[in-house]
Amino acid sequence: MGRISFKATQGVYLTYRSYPYKTPQVFGEFIDNSIQSFENNKNLLTVANPNYRLKVEIDFEWALDSDNVVKAKKITIRDNAAGMTEQQFEEAFDLANPEINRSGMNEYGVGMKAAASWLGNNWHIETTSITDGVTRVLDVDLTKITNDNIEELESNEISVPCSTHGTMFVIQELWPENAIKKDDVKELIKSI
């Protein structure tokens, strides 16, 4: 079990809810993280499986809202990249810490957190690093973190076969003002 820092972020994550994102940018942040994980670990991934291909899936659970429009109720973003080590997982939620090495596509260390915050209040993250055979699990409730001034969250660790790797991000309690309509998904995917 680990401790994940949310210090200096009380309320900050909720401000991303009204950030002027465009929906393709939001999903692009998650895709960028998957690509960067692949790029940073290409040798490990391809040695373990010479036929390896990076795969990023975005799944939507749909519901009919009160205006009779079909909108996303739950979003799951899953990849088969290299996952996050213990250190990477701890740093992943540390908002824009200047002491963390953020080379490559993750230069500023804000994208994934801001994107998830823009989409919804509740996040469930599972990541398994190709290097250690451990799945790290974290559940985030932004409103609770802000209201209760929580500075750290407990994460869980589960041992898994070393051949398992990747990250899954599930976002629920989606913000109505940033709703994703089913009719818009084809255009969204094209623009990414």
DANOR-V657454 format. One record per pair of residues at least 12 apart in sequence whose C-alpha atoms are under 8 Angstrom apart, sorted by sequence separation. I is the first residue (numbers start at 1). J is the second residue. D is the distance in whole Angstrom. If there is no record, write none. Layout:
# DANOR-V657454
((I:J:D) (I:J:D))
This chain:
# DANOR-V657454
((60:72:6) (61:73:5) (62:74:7) (96:108:6) (97:109:7) (125:137:6) (126:138:7) (60:73:7) (61:74:5) (96:109:5) (124:137:7) (125:138:5) (140:153:8) (60:74:6) (61:75:6) (95:109:6) (96:110:6) (124:138:6) (125:139:6) (60:75:5) (94:109:8) (95:110:6) (123:138:8) (124:139:5) (138:153:8) (38:54:7) (59:75:6) (60:76:6) (123:139:6) (124:140:6) (138:154:7) (139:155:8) (58:75:7) (59:76:5) (92:109:7) (122:139:7) (123:140:5) (138:155:5) (58:76:6) (59:77:6) (95:113:8) (122:140:6) (123:141:7) (137:155:5) (138:156:7) (35:54:8) (57:76:8) (58:77:5) (121:140:8) (122:141:5) (136:155:7) (137:156:5) (57:77:6) (58:78:7) (93:113:7) (121:141:6) (122:142:7) (136:156:6) (137:157:6) (56:77:7) (57:78:5) (121:142:5) (136:157:5) (34:56:7) (56:78:6) (57:79:6) (121:143:7) (135:157:6) (136:158:7) (56:79:4) (134:157:6) (135:158:5) (55:79:6) (56:80:7) (134:158:6) (135:159:6) (31:56:7) (54:79:7) (55:80:6) (117:142:8) (134:159:5) (135:160:7) (54:80:6) (55:81:7) (133:159:6) (134:160:6) (54:81:6) (133:160:5) (133:161:6) (134:162:8) (133:162:4) (132:162:7) (133:163:7) (131:162:7) (133:164:7) (130:162:6) (133:165:8) (130:163:7) (130:164:7) (129:164:8) (130:165:5) (45:81:8) (128:164:7) (129:165:5) (130:166:8) (45:82:7) (128:165:5) (129:166:7) (127:165:7) (128:166:5) (127:166:6) (128:167:6) (127:167:4) (41:82:6) (126:167:6) (127:168:6) (125:167:7) (126:168:5) (38:81:5) (84:127:6) (85:128:8) (125:168:6) (126:169:7) (37:81:6) (38:82:6) (83:127:5) (84:128:6) (85:129:5) (125:169:5) (34:79:6) (37:82:6) (83:128:5) (84:129:5) (124:169:6) (125:170:6) (35:81:8) (37:83:7) (82:128:7) (83:129:4) (85:131:7) (123:169:7) (124:170:5) (30:77:8) (34:81:6) (82:129:5) (83:130:6) (85:132:7) (89:136:8) (123:170:6) (124:171:7) (82:130:5) (123:171:5) (82:131:8) (122:171:6) (123:172:6) (86:136:8) (121:171:7) (122:172:5) (120:171:6) (121:172:7) (122:173:6) (119:171:7) (120:172:6) (121:173:5) (122:174:8) (120:173:5) (121:174:6) (120:174:4) (121:175:7) (116:171:7) (119:174:6) (120:175:5) (119:175:6) (118:175:8) (119:178:6) (118:178:7) (119:179:8) (36:104:7) (36:105:6) (36:106:8) (33:105:7) (32:105:6) (33:106:7) (32:106:8) (33:112:8) (30:111:8) (29:111:6) (30:112:6) (83:165:6) (84:166:8) (29:112:6) (82:165:5) (83:166:4) (84:167:8) (81:165:7) (82:166:5) (83:167:5) (5:90:7) (30:115:8) (45:130:8) (80:165:6) (81:166:5) (82:167:8) (4:90:5) (9:95:7) (26:112:8) (29:115:7) (44:130:8) (80:166:4) (81:167:7) (3:90:8) (6:93:7) (7:94:8) (8:95:8) (79:166:5) (80:167:7) (5:93:7) (6:94:6) (27:115:7) (78:166:7) (79:167:5) (4:93:7) (5:94:6) (6:95:8) (26:115:5) (78:167:6) (79:168:7) (26:116:8) (78:168:4) (77:168:6) (78:169:6) (26:118:8) (76:168:7) (77:169:5) (76:169:6) (77:170:6) (76:170:4) (75:170:6) (76:171:6) (74:170:7) (75:171:5) (21:118:8) (74:171:6) (75:172:7) (16:114:6) (74:172:5) (16:115:8) (19:118:7) (73:172:7) (74:173:7) (13:113:7) (17:117:6) (18:118:7) (73:173:7) (74:174:7) (13:114:7) (16:117:6) (17:118:4) (73:174:6) (16:118:5) (17:119:7) (72:174:8) (14:117:6) (17:120:8) (13:117:6) (14:118:8) (72:179:7) (71:179:6) (72:180:5) (71:180:5) (72:181:6) (71:181:4) (72:182:7) (70:181:6) (71:182:6) (69:181:7) (70:182:6) (70:183:8) (48:163:8) (62:182:7) (14:142:7) (13:142:7) (14:143:7) (14:146:8) (11:145:8) (10:145:7) (11:146:5) (10:146:5) (10:149:6) (10:150:7) (10:151:8) (9:151:8) (7:150:8) (8:151:8) (6:150:7) (7:151:5) (6:151:5) (7:152:7) (5:151:6) (6:152:5) (5:152:4) (6:153:7) (4:152:5) (5:153:7) (3:152:6) (4:153:5) (3:153:6) (4:154:6) (3:154:5) (4:155:7) (2:154:6) (3:155:6) (1:154:7) (2:155:5) (1:155:5) (2:156:6) (1:156:5) (2:157:8) (1:157:6) (23:180:8) (17:175:7) (17:178:8) (24:188:6) (28:192:6) (23:188:7) (24:189:7) (27:192:8) (24:191:6) (25:192:8) (24:192:5))
